[in-house]
Every structure is written in C-alpha cells, then in structure tokens.
Amino acid sequence: MNNLRKWRRARNAWLLAVALTCAGLLRYVPPELPARGSSANATPALLARDDASGFARADRPRSFVFPRDHGAHGEYRTEWWYFTGHLADDGGREFGFQLTLFRFELAPRSTPSPSAWRTPRVMLGHFALSDLANARFHAHERLARAHPAIAGAMPTPARVWLDDWHIEHEPDAGDGTGRWHLRAAQGGVTLELVLDDEAGVVLQGDAGLSAKSATAGNASYYYSMPRLAAAGKLTLDGATFDVHGSAWLDREWSTSALDRTQQGWDWFALQLDDGANLMFYRLRDAHGGMGAASAGSLQSADGTVHRLGPDDVDIVETGTWTSPTTGIRYPQGWRLVVPAHDIELALDARLPGQEWHQRFRYWEGAVSANGSHTGRGYIELTGY
C-alpha cells in the first residue's frame, strides 16, 4: 500500500511538471514577436526585418504549381493563410468572419533535431466574427511553438493548424483549386465552413511576385482566390445557424517585405455584385501618402485580370472612428475610384469597432460597397 501511495505521488508530480512545462511552451512569446499591448506599428516592423541570411528571398518571378503552393514554404521566414468573408443564415442575419493562420520562422532551419519541440517555427492565429445584426465583434488570438500535437503547417496536401483551429485543402483532379475546410472555436463562437472555388487563382503583382518596395527582395509571392462559395455552420451564444455566403483567400510568403520608411498599409478586397473582384493595397509612406509600390488587381466577371498600380486607383477617406480601447483613429469611410474601368465606389464599415488590440494592433472588418457598382468586402488597416 505504501509503495502504491509513493507511486501515485511520483506520477502526480511528473504529470504536474509536464503540464507546467507544456503551459510554459504554449505561452512562450518569442522576442521577435510583439507582446500584448505593443505599438500599432508592430506589424509593419515585423515585415521590415533586415536580417535575411539563411532564408530564401522573393526576388524573381517563379512558376506556381497547385495544389502544392497552397501548402507551407518553410524556406521563407513568414507565411500566411488569410480567409475573410461574409455569411448569412436562412433568415438573412448577416455575419463577417476572419480566420488567419501565420507561420513564422525564428531562425533558418539547419540540421534536423531529433526532438519535435526543438523547432524555430511559431504559429499565430487570428479568429474573428462580426455579428452585424447585434453590432458585436468577437476576436481571438492564439500563439504556440510548432509541434505535431499543437500547431504547424504542412506542404501537401495543405494543412495548417493551431490546436483545434484548422485550415485544410482538399485537392481535386482538375486545376488544383480544390476545396477548403475551415474550423475554429473559441469564446462561445464556433465556425465550420466548406469553401468551393468560383473564380480561380489570381496571381498578384508580376506573375505572383508582389514587390513592396524598390529594394530587391522586399517582396512576397502572393496569390488570391477572390471568390469562394462558403457553406457550413456557425454557433454563437449557444445557438447554431446554417450559413452560406462568399469568402476570399489571400496567400503570401516572404522573408522581408517592407522598407523601414513605410508606415503601414490599407488593404481592400472587394467582391462586386457584377462578378468582378477588386484587390488593392495602399502602402503608406512616412507622411501617410500612397507609396510607389502600392498595387493590386481587378478580375473582371469573365476572368480577365488587370494589374493596377498607384496611378490607377484614387482613394480618399470620407470618415473616421476613434477606438475607445487604444485611442487610435482609423478611417471608416472611403471613396475608391478606378477611372480606367469606370469604377467609383463608396465604401463604409459595416461595424466600426472591428479593431484588433492583442499582440498586433490593426483594424480589419466587413464593409459595404455602393456607387457605380454594389458589393461587399473586407478592409485591413495597419500602422495607425
């Protein structure tokens, strides 16, 4: 009996030590990533790091191969799978959502380690739901060192996960666009979606090489799937809804992207009701003006893709909102004009308070489009 008690005490002590060790690893914040409550410029600063030794660079056009390129590219320092979209239930109640998983390499990979815990890879996740009918914004963040049981990113078939947040690609026998499966749950919100491609892959920039400045290598490999038919289930506050709608995927990987002089960016992703899809990012310089590397694309309803540069798009803010949490003032209304394509849009936030204020401070939210065209979209604002 005494031996049994000793064994139980030893077992419990060992389990406690394991639990504390795992909890410490899960809460570990690498010095390369900002702590909670960091400055609003943390995101641009992270993408403007100078030391690229040991990593591959996005410095020339490449051939994209799908479905392989839906998966991880671990030789580059940074990568993300960025889903946003609009959903509605059968009664017309509307929601916006964001599910993003980021991969960060803290150091180049050298000799493989026999331990799965000894890895330079960190995974970050952002999951948000905009309950537009009730003007509520639910935003959750996770961070973990990569480990097969906790978090990671795989190449083929593409699978990215952070605990029970999952992004998985189901290849098809055709052109590689396939089907995506999303699942995330936290804080009384659970979202499970299946996404089917409706518009194909759009390579951004120069055949997928998206230059962010004049400096060689300050670029990313960037493609979008701008129109994905979404269907699934949403659970909110104990009620479950069958939802459907449309989503947008942005995929980028790079080692360094921004110059130190760049203040931040405004990213517009718009699905117009005539079937066109418009993406444009305005890189802001130190004075808040549009930088020369600002760029985007317009995919017409027939699938034709038109590249857009800073001289092709005019953006004027028409309203602002000041966050009661951070005190940051963000634009909240925009006039966006693409003269060569007869597009003049008034863009308005569906909900002002769609602000992230965890490790990264930024605003990202659902917007409506009216004017020469109607539609909906998402806008991201960083560096304010």
C-alpha positions as CSV (number, residue, x, y, z in Angstrom):
1,M,0.0,0.0,0.0
2,N,2.8,2.4,0.9
3,N,4.5,1.6,-2.4
4,L,1.3,2.4,-4.2
5,R,0.9,5.7,-2.5
6,K,4.5,6.6,-3.4
7,W,4.0,5.6,-7.0
8,R,0.8,7.8,-7.2
9,R,2.6,10.8,-5.6
10,A,5.5,10.4,-8.1
11,R,3.1,10.0,-11.0
12,N,1.1,13.1,-10.0
13,A,4.3,15.1,-9.6
14,W,5.5,14.1,-13.0
15,L,2.2,15.0,-14.6
16,L,2.2,18.4,-12.9
17,A,5.7,19.0,-14.2
18,V,4.7,18.0,-17.7
19,A,1.6,20.2,-17.6
20,L,3.6,23.2,-16.3
21,T,6.3,22.7,-19.0
22,C,3.7,22.5,-21.8
23,A,1.8,25.5,-20.5
24,G,5.1,27.5,-20.5
25,L,5.8,26.4,-24.1
26,L,2.3,27.4,-25.2
27,R,2.6,30.8,-23.6
28,Y,6.1,31.4,-24.9
29,V,6.4,34.7,-26.7
30,P,9.5,34.8,-28.9
31,P,11.3,38.2,-28.7
32,E,10.9,38.5,-32.5
33,L,7.1,38.8,-32.0
34,P,5.4,41.7,-30.2
35,A,4.0,41.3,-26.7
36,R,0.3,42.1,-26.0
37,G,-0.3,45.8,-26.0
38,S,2.6,46.6,-28.3
39,S,2.7,49.6,-30.6
40,A,0.4,50.0,-33.6
41,N,3.4,49.7,-35.9
42,A,4.4,46.2,-34.8
43,T,3.1,44.5,-37.9
44,P,5.0,46.7,-40.4
45,A,8.1,46.5,-38.3
46,L,8.0,42.7,-38.2
47,L,7.8,42.6,-42.1
48,A,10.7,45.1,-42.4
49,R,13.3,43.0,-40.6
50,D,16.7,43.3,-42.3
51,D,18.5,40.1,-41.4
52,A,17.6,37.6,-44.2
53,S,20.7,35.4,-44.0
54,G,19.8,31.7,-44.4
55,F,16.3,32.3,-45.8
56,A,15.1,32.2,-49.3
57,R,14.1,35.5,-50.9
58,A,11.2,36.5,-53.1
59,D,13.4,38.2,-55.6
60,R,12.3,36.9,-59.0
61,P,9.1,35.5,-60.6
62,R,8.5,31.8,-60.1
63,S,6.3,29.1,-61.5
64,F,3.3,28.4,-59.3
65,V,2.2,24.8,-59.0
66,F,-1.1,23.9,-57.5
67,P,-2.1,22.3,-55.2
68,R,1.5,22.2,-53.9
69,D,1.7,26.0,-53.4
70,H,-1.4,26.0,-51.2
71,G,0.9,24.4,-48.6
72,A,3.8,25.6,-46.5
73,H,7.0,27.1,-47.8
74,G,9.3,26.7,-44.8
75,E,12.4,28.1,-46.5
76,Y,10.9,31.6,-46.3
77,R,10.6,33.4,-42.9
78,T,6.9,34.4,-43.0
79,E,3.8,33.0,-44.5
80,W,0.0,33.3,-44.0
81,W,-3.3,31.7,-45.0
82,Y,-5.8,34.6,-44.8
83,F,-9.5,34.0,-45.1
84,T,-12.2,36.7,-44.8
85,G,-15.8,36.6,-45.8
86,H,-19.5,37.4,-45.5
87,L,-22.1,34.9,-44.3
88,A,-25.9,34.9,-43.7
89,D,-28.3,32.4,-42.2
90,D,-31.6,31.4,-43.9
91,G,-33.4,34.3,-42.2
92,G,-30.9,36.9,-43.6
93,R,-29.0,37.5,-40.4
94,E,-25.5,38.7,-41.5
95,F,-22.0,38.0,-40.2
96,G,-18.5,38.7,-41.3
97,F,-15.6,36.4,-40.4
98,Q,-11.8,36.3,-40.5
99,L,-9.6,33.2,-39.9
100,T,-5.9,33.7,-40.4
101,L,-3.0,31.4,-39.5
102,F,0.5,32.8,-39.7
103,R,3.8,30.8,-39.8
104,F,7.0,32.5,-38.5
105,E,10.5,31.0,-38.7
106,L,12.6,32.5,-35.9
107,A,15.8,31.1,-37.5
108,P,16.8,29.3,-40.6
109,R,16.5,25.5,-40.4
110,S,19.8,23.7,-40.3
111,T,20.4,20.1,-39.1
112,P,17.1,18.5,-38.2
113,S,16.6,18.0,-34.5
114,P,15.6,14.6,-33.1
115,S,13.1,16.5,-30.9
116,A,9.9,17.9,-32.3
117,W,9.9,20.5,-29.6
118,R,13.2,22.0,-30.8
119,T,11.9,24.0,-33.7
120,P,12.3,27.6,-34.8
121,R,8.7,27.6,-36.1
122,V,6.0,29.6,-34.3
123,M,2.3,29.7,-35.3
124,L,0.0,32.6,-34.7
125,G,-3.8,32.6,-35.3
126,H,-6.5,35.3,-35.5
127,F,-10.2,34.3,-35.5
128,A,-12.9,36.9,-35.6
129,L,-16.6,37.1,-36.1
130,S,-18.5,40.3,-36.7
131,D,-22.1,39.9,-35.6
132,L,-23.5,42.6,-37.7
133,A,-27.1,42.4,-36.5
134,N,-26.1,43.0,-32.9
135,A,-23.0,45.2,-33.5
136,R,-20.7,42.8,-31.7
137,F,-17.1,42.0,-32.6
138,H,-15.6,38.7,-31.3
139,A,-11.8,38.5,-31.8
140,H,-9.5,35.8,-30.5
141,E,-5.7,35.2,-30.8
142,R,-3.5,32.2,-30.3
143,L,0.2,31.7,-30.3
144,A,2.2,28.5,-30.0
145,R,5.5,26.9,-30.8
146,A,5.1,24.4,-33.6
147,H,4.7,20.7,-32.6
148,P,2.7,18.0,-34.4
149,A,0.3,17.7,-31.4
150,I,-0.2,21.5,-31.1
151,A,0.5,23.6,-34.2
152,G,2.1,23.5,-37.6
153,A,1.9,23.8,-41.4
154,M,2.3,21.0,-43.9
155,P,3.0,21.2,-47.6
156,T,1.0,18.6,-49.5
157,P,-1.9,18.4,-49.0
158,A,-2.0,21.8,-47.4
159,R,-2.8,21.6,-43.7
160,V,-2.4,24.3,-41.2
161,W,-3.5,24.1,-37.5
162,L,-3.2,25.7,-34.2
163,D,-4.8,23.5,-31.5
164,D,-8.4,23.0,-32.8
165,W,-8.2,25.8,-35.4
166,H,-7.8,24.1,-38.7
167,I,-7.3,25.1,-42.4
168,E,-7.2,22.2,-44.8
169,H,-7.1,21.9,-48.5
170,E,-8.8,19.0,-50.3
171,P,-7.2,18.7,-53.8
172,D,-9.2,17.9,-56.9
173,A,-8.4,16.1,-60.1
174,G,-8.6,19.3,-62.1
175,D,-6.6,22.6,-62.0
176,G,-5.7,22.3,-58.3
177,T,-8.1,24.9,-56.9
178,G,-9.9,22.1,-55.0
179,R,-11.9,22.7,-51.8
180,W,-11.0,24.3,-48.4
181,H,-12.2,23.2,-45.0
182,L,-12.1,25.7,-42.1
183,R,-12.8,25.2,-38.4
184,A,-12.3,27.5,-35.4
185,A,-13.9,27.7,-32.0
186,Q,-13.4,30.0,-29.0
187,G,-15.3,32.2,-26.6
188,G,-18.7,30.9,-27.5
189,V,-18.2,31.1,-31.2
190,T,-17.7,28.0,-33.4
191,L,-17.3,28.3,-37.2
192,E,-17.2,25.3,-39.6
193,L,-17.1,26.1,-43.3
194,V,-16.5,24.3,-46.7
195,L,-15.3,26.7,-49.4
196,D,-15.6,25.9,-53.1
197,D,-13.7,27.9,-55.7
198,E,-15.8,30.1,-58.1
199,A,-13.2,32.4,-59.7
200,G,-9.9,30.6,-59.9
201,V,-6.5,31.7,-58.7
202,V,-5.3,35.3,-59.3
203,L,-1.5,35.8,-59.3
204,Q,-0.8,39.3,-57.8
205,G,2.0,41.6,-58.9
206,D,4.3,40.3,-61.6
207,A,3.0,36.8,-62.2
208,G,2.8,36.3,-58.4
209,L,5.9,38.3,-57.4
210,S,4.5,41.2,-55.4
211,A,7.2,43.9,-54.9
212,K,6.6,46.0,-51.8
213,S,9.5,48.5,-52.4
214,A,12.3,49.3,-54.8
215,T,14.7,47.2,-52.8
216,A,15.4,43.8,-54.3
217,G,13.9,41.0,-52.2
218,N,11.5,43.3,-50.4
219,A,8.6,41.3,-52.0
220,S,6.4,38.4,-51.4
221,Y,4.9,35.6,-53.5
222,Y,1.3,36.4,-53.5
223,Y,-1.9,34.9,-54.9
224,S,-5.6,35.2,-54.2
225,M,-8.6,33.1,-54.5
226,P,-11.0,36.0,-54.5
227,R,-14.4,34.3,-54.6
228,L,-15.1,31.1,-52.7
229,A,-18.6,29.9,-52.2
230,A,-19.0,29.3,-48.4
231,A,-21.4,27.0,-46.6
232,G,-21.4,25.5,-43.1
233,K,-22.5,26.0,-39.5
234,L,-22.0,28.9,-37.1
235,T,-22.6,28.6,-33.3
236,L,-22.9,31.8,-31.4
237,D,-24.1,32.2,-27.8
238,G,-25.4,28.6,-27.8
239,A,-27.5,29.0,-31.0
240,T,-26.4,27.2,-34.2
241,F,-27.1,28.7,-37.6
242,D,-26.8,27.1,-41.1
243,V,-24.9,29.8,-43.0
244,H,-23.8,30.5,-46.6
245,G,-22.0,33.2,-48.3
246,S,-18.8,34.2,-50.0
247,A,-15.1,34.2,-48.8
248,W,-11.8,35.5,-50.0
249,L,-8.4,33.8,-49.6
250,D,-5.1,35.7,-49.7
251,R,-1.8,33.7,-49.6
252,E,1.6,35.2,-49.2
253,W,5.1,34.0,-48.2
254,S,8.3,36.1,-48.0
255,T,11.4,36.8,-46.0
256,S,11.3,40.6,-46.0
257,A,8.6,42.7,-47.5
258,L,8.6,46.3,-46.3
259,D,11.1,49.2,-46.1
260,R,11.7,50.8,-42.8
261,T,10.3,54.1,-44.2
262,Q,6.9,52.6,-44.8
263,Q,4.3,53.3,-42.1
264,G,1.7,50.7,-42.8
265,W,-0.9,49.7,-45.4
266,D,-4.6,49.8,-46.3
267,W,-5.7,46.6,-47.9
268,F,-9.0,46.4,-49.9
269,A,-10.6,43.2,-51.0
270,L,-14.0,43.7,-52.7
271,Q,-16.4,41.3,-54.3
272,L,-18.7,43.2,-56.6
273,D,-22.2,42.1,-57.5
274,D,-21.5,42.0,-61.2
275,G,-19.0,39.2,-60.6
276,A,-15.8,41.4,-60.6
277,N,-13.2,41.1,-57.8
278,L,-11.0,44.1,-56.8
279,M,-7.9,43.9,-54.6
280,F,-5.7,46.9,-53.9
281,Y,-3.2,47.6,-51.1
282,R,-2.1,51.2,-50.5
283,L,1.4,51.2,-48.9
284,R,1.6,54.4,-46.8
285,D,4.9,56.3,-46.6
286,A,6.1,58.2,-43.5
287,H,3.7,61.1,-44.4
288,G,0.7,58.9,-44.9
289,G,0.7,59.2,-48.7
290,M,0.4,56.4,-51.2
291,G,3.8,54.8,-51.9
292,A,5.1,53.9,-55.3
293,A,4.9,50.2,-54.6
294,S,1.1,50.3,-54.0
295,A,-0.6,47.8,-56.3
296,G,-3.5,45.5,-56.9
297,S,-5.7,43.8,-59.5
298,L,-9.1,43.8,-61.0
299,Q,-10.5,40.5,-62.1
300,S,-13.4,41.1,-64.4
301,A,-16.5,38.8,-64.4
302,D,-15.2,37.0,-67.4
303,G,-11.9,36.1,-65.5
304,T,-9.7,38.7,-67.2
305,V,-7.2,40.1,-64.7
306,H,-6.0,43.7,-65.0
307,R,-3.0,44.8,-63.0
308,L,-3.3,48.1,-61.0
309,G,-0.6,50.5,-59.9
310,P,-0.7,53.6,-57.7
311,D,-1.6,55.8,-60.6
312,D,-4.6,53.7,-61.5
313,V,-6.5,54.0,-58.2
314,D,-7.6,57.0,-56.2
315,I,-8.6,56.6,-52.5
316,V,-10.0,59.3,-50.3
317,E,-11.1,58.9,-46.7
318,T,-14.6,60.1,-46.0
319,G,-14.9,59.4,-42.3
320,T,-13.0,58.3,-39.2
321,W,-13.6,56.3,-36.0
322,T,-11.5,56.6,-32.8
323,S,-11.1,53.4,-30.8
324,P,-12.2,53.8,-27.2
325,T,-9.7,51.0,-26.3
326,T,-6.5,52.1,-27.9
327,G,-7.3,55.8,-28.8
328,I,-6.2,55.1,-32.4
329,R,-8.2,57.0,-35.1
330,Y,-8.9,54.9,-38.2
331,P,-10.6,55.8,-41.5
332,Q,-14.1,54.4,-41.6
333,G,-15.4,55.6,-45.0
334,W,-13.7,55.7,-48.3
335,R,-14.2,56.8,-51.9
336,L,-12.3,54.4,-54.2
337,V,-12.1,55.2,-57.9
338,V,-10.6,53.2,-60.8
339,P,-11.1,55.6,-63.7
340,A,-10.0,53.3,-66.5
341,H,-12.6,50.8,-65.6
342,D,-15.5,53.2,-64.7
343,I,-15.5,52.2,-61.1
344,E,-16.4,54.7,-58.4
345,L,-17.3,53.2,-55.0
346,A,-18.4,54.5,-51.6
347,L,-17.1,52.0,-49.0
348,D,-18.5,52.0,-45.5
349,A,-17.6,49.9,-42.5
350,R,-20.5,47.6,-41.5
351,L,-19.4,47.9,-37.9
352,P,-16.9,50.5,-36.6
353,G,-15.4,48.5,-33.7
354,Q,-13.7,45.8,-35.7
355,E,-10.3,46.5,-34.2
356,W,-7.7,44.0,-33.1
357,H,-5.7,45.1,-30.0
358,Q,-3.8,42.0,-29.0
359,R,-0.2,41.5,-30.0
360,F,-0.8,43.3,-33.2
361,R,-3.0,46.4,-33.3
362,Y,-4.9,46.8,-36.5
363,W,-8.4,47.3,-37.9
364,E,-9.9,44.6,-40.1
365,G,-13.6,44.4,-40.9
366,A,-16.5,43.9,-43.2
367,V,-17.5,46.8,-45.5
368,S,-20.3,47.5,-48.0
369,A,-19.7,49.0,-51.5
370,N,-22.1,51.3,-53.3
371,G,-21.9,53.7,-56.2
372,S,-21.2,52.7,-59.8
373,H,-21.2,49.1,-58.5
374,T,-22.5,47.4,-55.4
375,G,-20.9,44.7,-53.4
376,R,-19.1,43.8,-50.2
377,G,-15.6,43.2,-49.0
378,Y,-13.0,43.4,-46.2
379,I,-10.6,46.2,-45.4
380,E,-7.4,45.9,-43.3
381,L,-5.7,49.0,-41.8
382,T,-2.2,48.8,-40.1
383,G,0.2,51.3,-38.8
384,Y,-2.2,53.9,-37.5
